Amino acid sequence: MSNSFWGHSTSKAQEESSPSRIDPASGLVSSEQMRQVEERLFAAGMPVAALMEKVGLAIFAQLQRDFPQATRIGILCGTGHNGGDGLVVGRELLLAGKTVKVWLAKPDLKPLTAEHARYLKALGAEFIADFRELAECDLLIDALFGIGLNRPLGDPWVGAVGWANASGIPILSLDLPSGLNDQTGEIWGCCVRAACTYTLGLWKRGLWQEAALPWVGQLHRIEFGIPEWALLTQGSPTVPRLLLQPGSHFPPDPPLDTHKYRQGSLLLVAGSAAYAGAAVLAGLGARSSGAGMVTMVVPTGLKPLIHTVLPEVLVHAWEGIPTLPPGKSPAKGFQALAVGPGLGETRLPVLEVLLRDWTGIPWVMDADGLNVLAELGVEHLRGRGIRAILTPHLGEFRRLFPRIPLSDRIEAAQQAASQSGAVVVFKGSRTVIAAPSGQCWVNPASTPALARGGSGDVLTGLIGGLLARWGGTGSPIDESILLRCACAGVWWHAQTALQLAKERGLTGVDPARLAEHLPQALRTLRQEQVIRY
């Protein structure tokens, strides 16, 4: 079987490309970074008018594919170059035999935008004074504001946006929905609720923030041929990236002469009388990771349950005070430790034992493990030299990092990773994975089907198993491997849920079924190989 999916025999550009160059397919840029790219183009001789033509024609081509039945198009046109882009599209639609109506928000257009408006009017497009006259349209194009908006919308835009959202007519936004903060994904008072957003040239980071989900609709990136030299960002922070083709993040396929001890050994510490299911789900996730050996440390009362559900797992049970498997040490026997799911009232003594004796192997921490860490302080990780992956949801993140603002989830995850010295998996509808070095990934696809108790326990076991597998290969477990495991686990977990939701509906993705479906989903994903947006 080919290893091409895993990326070990193909290009590792997405994983290892220089942070000084923006990857146009996956890089998430700020408005300032996009402005710098455009300035380089203009300084090199690209006329603004020519760029607007290229962009407008590309938008028109994509629109024809996405909305072939739309014959009556209304354009909400702003005064700047976003409005100019919309007018170029309107011209092409009119020339293609469509009916085009244009509402100009204000008459004081920028010169280039004014020229396009004058020509479109000469071609026969109808310019209207009241946006309500667009009520008979099949499609509305939002060309009011592009990037750089830094204040709430005022009149007359507020009225137009409110009417358009309530009209029931599909809205296509150019670059980003008007009223959306291009950095955080939050809205400036009010915002266009787009059915589709065509971002221009490069992804704007605000589009992939969790706060933007209700507003952006289906996302497309309009390519207009940015040369490589315009994408250099010397002196700029590392650009976050979308997790599109994560093959190289996975451990390599095992050689034919492998055995279980070379496939990685995971120690999973989980469970309590009240939360037995969390231990089981984490164990199921670890099983599906392909790790060669899984040992679970659980309270004595859970041992029969674990043996019944996971007969291949070694179980070390404690009575009263948690203890470690006899004869084992971090240097001998285990490549990774996963801790936290369902520990309940035992969480503090468990963490005290682990922090005292088990600092020599990498950790994956979730749930009650994170809750204890919040009480002790995240500085304990760096102080004890622990290499760790933290997997907090929003509430856990707040407890762990109370001083980090949450308006920008990407920035918050990066700050948390820098502060803790750990790879941070900030879970949510747009999960963010950040490393202390500044590298950052955003998982672009997920499903509400994962919003169920136990889904995170499966993820903990899965990431722990992947980490053990990497350790089994003999690779040193440094930050790059921690980041790979976090990315691979998050992506695999989400893609499996998407497959199940498609087959069974949102209510059919229970965590146990999710864990059991992981291997089958990965087989399908390997056959498809490429994920694109």
Long-range contacts (C-beta under 8 A, 24 or more apart in sequence): 1-253, 3-252, 3-253, 4-247, 4-529, 5-247, 5-250, 5-525, 5-526, 5-529, 6-247, 6-248, 6-250, 6-251, 6-252, 6-253, 7-245, 7-247, 7-248, 7-249, 7-250, 8-248, 8-252, 10-247, 12-248, 14-241, 14-244, 14-245, 14-248, 15-248, 15-249, 15-484, 19-233, 19-238, 19-239, 19-438, 19-439, 20-232, 20-233, 20-234, 20-236, 21-228, 21-231, 21-232, 21-233, 22-202, 22-231, 22-232, 22-233, 22-239, 23-239, 23-241, 24-201, 24-202, 24-223, 24-226, 24-231, 25-221, 25-242, 25-244, 25-532, 26-203, 26-241, 26-242, 26-243, 26-244, 27-202, 27-203, 27-231, 27-239, 27-240, 27-241, 28-203, 28-204, 28-205, 28-207, 28-208, 28-239, 28-240, 28-241, 28-242, 28-410, 28-442, 29-202, 29-203, 29-204, 29-205, 29-239, 30-182, 30-183, 30-204, 30-205, 31-147, 31-148, 31-182, 31-183, 31-204, 33-202, 33-233, 33-236, 33-239, 34-147, 34-201, 34-202, 34-204, 35-147, 35-148, 36-233, 37-201, 37-202, 37-226, 37-230, 37-231, 40-229, 40-230, 41-226, 41-227, 41-230, 44-230, 48-81, 48-112, 49-112, 51-224, 52-81, 52-84, 52-85, 52-88, 52-112, 52-116, 53-88, 54-224, 54-225, 55-85, 55-88, 55-200, 55-201, 55-222, 55-224, 56-85, 56-87, 56-88, 56-89, 56-91, 56-92, 57-88, 57-92, 58-222, 58-223, 58-224, 59-85, 59-88, 59-89, 59-174, 59-198, 59-200, 59-222, 60-88, 60-89, 60-92, 60-93, 60-96, 62-198, 62-220, 62-222, 63-89, 63-93, 63-172, 63-198, 64-96, 66-172, 66-196, 66-218, 66-220, 67-138, 67-139, 67-170, 67-172, 69-138, 70-98, 70-138, 70-139, 70-170, 71-97, 71-98, 71-99, 71-138, 72-98, 72-99, 72-101, 72-136, 72-137, 72-138, 72-139, 73-98, 73-99, 73-100, 73-101, 73-137, 73-138, 73-139, 73-140, 73-141, 74-100, 74-101, 74-102, 74-103, 74-134, 74-137, 74-139, 74-140, 74-141, 74-169, 75-100, 75-101, 75-102, 75-103, 75-140, 75-141, 75-143, 76-103, 76-105, 76-131, 76-134, 76-140, 76-141, 76-142, 76-143, 76-144, 76-160, 76-164, 76-178, 77-102, 77-103, 77-104, 77-105, 77-113, 77-117, 77-143, 77-144, 78-105, 78-143, 78-144, 78-145, 78-157, 78-178, 79-104, 79-105, 79-106, 79-108, 79-109, 79-110, 79-113, 80-110, 80-113, 80-145, 80-146, 81-110, 81-112, 81-113, 81-146, 82-143, 82-144, 82-145, 82-146, 82-174, 82-175, 83-109, 83-110, 83-113, 83-143, 83-144, 84-110, 84-112, 84-113, 84-116, 85-143, 85-146, 85-174, 85-175, 85-200, 86-141, 86-142, 86-143, 86-174, 87-113, 87-116, 87-117, 87-120, 87-143, 88-116, 89-141, 89-143, 89-174, 90-120, 90-125, 90-141, 91-116, 91-119, 91-120, 91-123, 91-125, 94-120, 94-123, 94-124, 94-125, 95-123, 100-125, 100-126, 101-125, 101-126, 101-127, 101-128, 101-133, 101-134, 101-137, 102-126, 102-127, 102-128, 103-127, 103-128, 103-129, 103-130, 103-131, 103-133, 103-134, 103-160, 105-144, 105-156, 105-157, 105-160, 106-156, 131-159, 131-160, 131-163, 131-164, 132-163, 134-164, 134-167, 134-169, 135-167, 135-169, 137-169, 138-169, 138-170, 139-169, 139-170, 139-171, 139-172, 140-164, 140-167, 140-169, 140-170, 140-171, 140-172, 141-171, 141-172, 141-174, 142-171, 142-172, 142-173, 142-174, 142-177, 142-178, 142-192, 142-194, 143-174, 144-178, 144-192, 145-178, 145-179, 146-174, 146-175, 146-176, 146-200, 147-175, 147-176, 147-182, 147-204, 148-182, 149-178, 149-179, 149-180, 149-181, 149-182, 149-188, 150-188, 151-188, 152-179, 152-188, 152-189, 152-190, 153-178, 153-179, 153-188, 153-189, 153-190, 153-191, 158-189, 158-190, 161-190, 161-191, 161-192, 162-190, 164-192, 165-192, 165-193, 170-195, 170-196, 171-195, 171-196, 171-217, 172-196, 172-197, 172-198, 173-197, 173-198, 173-216, 173-217, 174-198, 174-200, 175-199, 175-200, 175-204, 176-204, 176-206, 176-207, 176-216, 177-215, 177-216, 179-215, 180-206, 180-207, 180-212, 180-215, 180-216, 181-206, 182-206, 182-207, 183-408, 184-209, 184-211, 184-407, 184-408, 185-209, 185-210, 185-211, 185-212, 185-213, 186-211, 186-212, 186-407, 187-211, 187-215, 191-215, 193-217, 196-220, 198-222, 200-224, 201-226, 202-226, 203-242, 205-240, 205-410, 208-242, 208-410, 208-430, 208-442, 208-444, 209-408, 209-409, 209-410, 209-430, 210-409, 210-428, 210-429, 210-430, 211-409, 213-429, 213-430, 219-533, 220-533, 221-533, 237-438, 238-437, 238-438, 238-439, 238-440, 240-410, 240-414, 240-432, 240-440, 240-441, 240-442, 241-440, 241-441, 241-442, 242-441, 242-442, 242-444, 242-533, 243-433, 243-441, 243-442, 243-443, 243-444, 243-487, 243-490, 243-491, 244-444, 244-531, 244-532, 244-533, 245-530, 245-531, 246-487, 246-488, 246-491, 247-529, 248-484, 249-483, 249-484, 249-485, 249-487, 249-488, 249-491, 250-466, 250-484, 250-488, 251-290, 251-466, 251-469, 251-470, 251-472, 251-473, 252-473, 259-292, 260-292, 260-293, 261-292, 261-293, 261-472, 262-292, 262-472, 262-473, 263-290, 263-291, 263-292, 263-293, 263-469, 263-472, 264-291, 264-292, 264-293, 264-335, 264-336, 264-465, 264-467, 264-468, 264-469, 264-470, 264-471, 264-472, 264-473, 265-291, 265-292, 265-293, 265-294, 265-295, 265-333, 265-334, 265-335, 265-336, 265-468, 265-472, 266-291, 266-293, 266-294, 266-295, 266-334, 266-335, 266-336, 266-337, 266-338, 266-464, 266-465, 266-467, 266-468, 267-295, 267-297, 267-325, 267-328, 267-334, 267-336, 267-337, 267-338, 267-358, 267-361, 268-294, 268-295, 268-296, 268-297, 268-337, 268-338, 268-339, 268-461, 268-464, 269-296, 269-297, 269-298, 269-322, 269-337, 269-338, 269-339, 269-340, 269-343, 269-350, 269-354, 270-296, 270-297, 270-298, 270-338, 270-339, 270-340, 270-341, 270-342, 270-343, 270-457, 270-460, 271-296, 271-298, 271-299, 271-302, 271-306, 271-341, 271-342, 271-343, 272-299, 272-302, 272-342, 272-343, 272-344, 272-345, 272-346, 273-299, 273-301, 273-302, 273-344, 274-342, 274-344, 274-345, 275-341, 275-342, 275-343, 275-344, 276-301, 276-302, 276-305, 276-342, 277-342, 277-454, 277-457, 278-341, 278-342, 278-367, 278-454, 278-457, 279-306, 279-341, 279-342, 279-457, 280-305, 280-306, 280-309, 280-310, 280-512, 281-341, 281-454, 281-457, 281-458, 281-461, 281-511, 281-512, 281-515, 282-338, 282-341, 282-342, 282-457, 282-458, 282-460, 282-461, 282-464, 283-309, 283-310, 283-313, 283-461, 284-309, 284-310, 284-458, 284-461, 284-512, 284-515, 284-516, 285-457, 285-458, 285-459, 285-460, 285-461, 285-462, 285-464, 285-465, 285-515, 285-518, 286-338, 286-461, 286-462, 286-464, 286-465, 287-312, 287-313, 287-461, 287-465, 287-515, 288-461, 288-462, 288-465, 288-515, 288-516, 288-518, 288-519, 289-461, 289-462, 289-463, 289-464, 289-465, 289-466, 289-468, 289-469, 289-489, 289-518, 290-465, 290-469, 290-519, 291-464, 291-465, 291-466, 291-468, 291-469, 291-472, 292-468, 292-469, 292-472, 293-468, 294-465, 295-325, 295-328, 295-334, 297-322, 297-324, 297-325, 299-346, 321-349, 322-346, 322-349, 322-350, 322-353, 323-353, 324-353, 324-357, 324-358, 329-360, 330-357, 330-358, 330-359, 330-360, 330-361, 331-360, 334-361, 334-468, 335-361, 335-362, 335-467, 335-468, 335-469, 335-470, 335-471, 335-472, 335-477, 336-361, 336-362, 336-363, 336-364, 336-464, 336-465, 336-467, 336-468, 336-471, 336-477, 337-361, 337-362, 337-363, 337-364, 337-464, 338-363, 338-364, 338-365, 338-366, 338-460, 338-461, 338-463, 338-464, 338-467, 339-363, 339-364, 339-365, 339-366, 339-369, 340-365, 340-366, 340-367, 340-368, 340-369, 340-370, 340-460, 341-366, 341-367, 341-368, 341-456, 341-457, 341-460, 341-461, 342-367, 342-368, 342-457, 343-367, 343-368, 343-369, 344-368, 347-371, 347-372, 348-372, 348-375, 351-376, 355-380, 355-384, 355-386, 359-384, 359-385, 359-386, 361-471, 361-477, 362-386, 362-387, 362-388, 362-389, 362-467, 362-471, 362-477, 362-481, 362-482, 363-387, 363-388, 363-389, 364-388, 364-389, 364-391, 364-460, 364-463, 364-464, 364-467, 365-389, 365-390, 365-391, 366-390, 366-391, 366-392, 366-456, 366-457, 366-459, 366-460, 367-396, 367-456, 367-457, 367-460, 370-396, 370-399, 370-400, 371-396, 371-399, 373-400, 374-399, 374-400, 378-419, 378-420, 378-422, 379-420, 381-420, 381-421, 381-422, 382-420, 382-421, 386-422, 387-422, 387-477, 387-478, 387-479, 387-482, 388-420, 388-421, 388-422, 388-423, 388-482, 389-422, 389-423, 389-424, 389-425, 389-463, 389-467, 389-482, 389-485, 389-486, 390-416, 390-420, 390-422, 390-423, 390-424, 390-425, 391-425, 391-427, 391-456, 391-459, 391-460, 391-463, 391-486, 392-424, 392-425, 392-426, 392-427, 393-427, 393-428, 393-456, 394-427, 394-428, 397-426, 410-434, 410-440, 410-442, 413-440, 414-438, 414-440, 422-482, 423-479, 423-482, 423-483, 423-486, 425-463, 425-486, 425-490, 427-456, 427-459, 431-490, 431-494, 433-483, 433-486, 433-487, 433-490, 435-479, 435-482, 435-483, 436-479, 437-479, 439-483, 441-483, 441-487, 443-490, 443-491, 443-494, 444-533, 445-494, 445-495, 445-498, 445-531, 446-494, 446-497, 446-498, 447-494, 447-497, 447-498, 447-501, 447-506, 447-509, 448-506, 449-497, 449-500, 449-501, 449-506, 449-507, 449-508, 449-509, 450-493, 450-494, 450-497, 450-509, 450-514, 452-509, 452-510, 452-511, 453-511, 454-510, 454-511, 454-512, 455-493, 455-497, 455-511, 455-514, 457-511, 458-493, 458-511, 458-514, 458-515, 459-489, 459-490, 459-493, 461-515, 462-489, 462-492, 462-493, 462-515, 462-518, 463-488, 463-489, 463-490, 492-518, 492-521, 492-522, 492-525, 493-518, 495-521, 495-525, 495-531, 496-521, 496-522, 499-524
